[in-house]
């Protein structure tokens, strides 16, 4: 996404606005910090401000997060935040975050494309986490986390079905994401 939006895959020197510092958002913020990115962060829980201090990030009020000027907006909390009312106020080149259902409706994707804002659907952004979860599944019971992956000789049959369905979900998500991405890119170049 960085290469598509900025001509380089480098994250260092880019500013990312992470909205939501729960388990996933805080992990994303830490990874971006390690990559040398600048951070603007927020959360509805004021106690999360400590992470902003730890990472040298700028803290903004949750109500101002969508309108703060950043290179990439990273919705990592509630879905439905991108609407016909909020998209015109965005001050970013791209949106890529793990929050589910970031768009309030499919037509909002066209509004982003019309503004030249590249959007990566959450199913694409989160596909890596699904694969990580599958790889960490306990192959004997079909749930939880295990350090014995890849599969033990006596893997539980339920685990195999779980891996099959997770793999199918990931494949579906990647195909859907690629289709949406291709469509948005074509609309962006018109």
HELIX and SHEET records of a PDB file:
HELIX    1   1 UNK A    2  UNK A    6  1                                   5    
HELIX    2   2 UNK A   23  UNK A   34  1                                  12    
HELIX    3   3 UNK A   46  UNK A   48  5                                   3    
HELIX    4   4 UNK A   49  UNK A   55  1                                   7    
HELIX    5   5 UNK A   62  UNK A   67  5                                   6    
HELIX    6   6 UNK A   87  UNK A   89  5                                   3    
HELIX    7   7 UNK A  108  UNK A  114  1                                   7    
HELIX    8   8 UNK A  122  UNK A  125  1                                   4    
HELIX    9   9 UNK A  127  UNK A  135  1                                   9    
HELIX   10  10 UNK A  157  UNK A  188  1                                  32    
SHEET    1   A 6 UNK A  58  UNK A  59  0                                        
SHEET    2   A 6 UNK A  38  UNK A  42  1                                        
SHEET    3   A 6 UNK A  15  UNK A  19  1                                        
SHEET    4   A 6 UNK A  72  UNK A  75  1                                        
SHEET    5   A 6 UNK A  94  UNK A  96  1                                        
SHEET    6   A 6 UNK A 118  UNK A 120  1                                        
END                                                                             
